């Protein structure tokens, strides 16, 4: 909190500069910001629960919408800089630890935490380092991530490690992720079947520091990107969006749009962006098939960044 307060004080001392236009769709930003309970976290799917992963991903949307660390204030402090909330590596409590008998690390959340913290430039070096050290113990020499249950986990671990500047270790995880790619070119989110959202996230992980390994590894990465692009193109419903068993899929469409942007296919991402725009409610949030025209918090927590033609990679300053 002291760090965030000092940032606010520093900003107030800077001489006025020319006004910078706010990113578009500020109604969406305001809608999402207003959904934080007590200014700290997004309500989860059940009454009284806190969805840590969804909450910290929502911080990425707000940051893209012009909310820097000082403006995020208590949201960033609570979710990214509070040990009892994030994870106490000694007590093995907090959201990055599972509630199983061994209190194992939730590797996907740990990777996402590192990525979001670095994207927002949170000055919490000690806490980030503790989570990184714990995550490092879960990665084998061949890049296998112990405790990962799907390719989402692998992608977030790789993104988090790269954001934390652990590029060599991230490259090992990426190379292992490539071996998990399905024959149809996609990556999995639940079970082993390919999904659009997991493939969109994997495309972002594969595209960050694409030319970092040796020649064989870099070629494997480029090949994997090409296969993943082919998968998402085939998965398109024909109307520039993704469908699920429940109807149109805002989250899957958002992840595909970000994956395309990260892979350098901005023009291909444009129709997805226009489709996302068509799903905005008057309140600023995104609608979903079961919301009867009302905005949905979960959909909005993942879909603002692609709405403004960006991917998560665009939020990193390094």
Secondary structure, 3 states (H helix, E strand, C coil): CHHHHHHHHHHHHCCCCCCCCCCCCHHHHHHHHCCEECCCEEECCCCCCECHHHHHHHHHHHHHCCCCHHHHCHHHHHHHCCHHHHCECCCCECCCECCCCCCCECHHHHHHHHHHHHHCCCCCHHHHHHHHHHHHCCECCCCCECCCCCHHHHHHHHHHHHHCCCHHHHHHHHHHHHHCCCCCCCEECCCCCEEHHHHHHHHHHHHCCCCCCCHHHHHHHHHHHHHHHHHHHHHCCCCCCEEECCEEEHHHHHHHHHHHHHCCCHHHHHHHHHHHHHCECCCCCEECCCCCCCEEHHHHHHHHHHHCCCCHHHHCCC
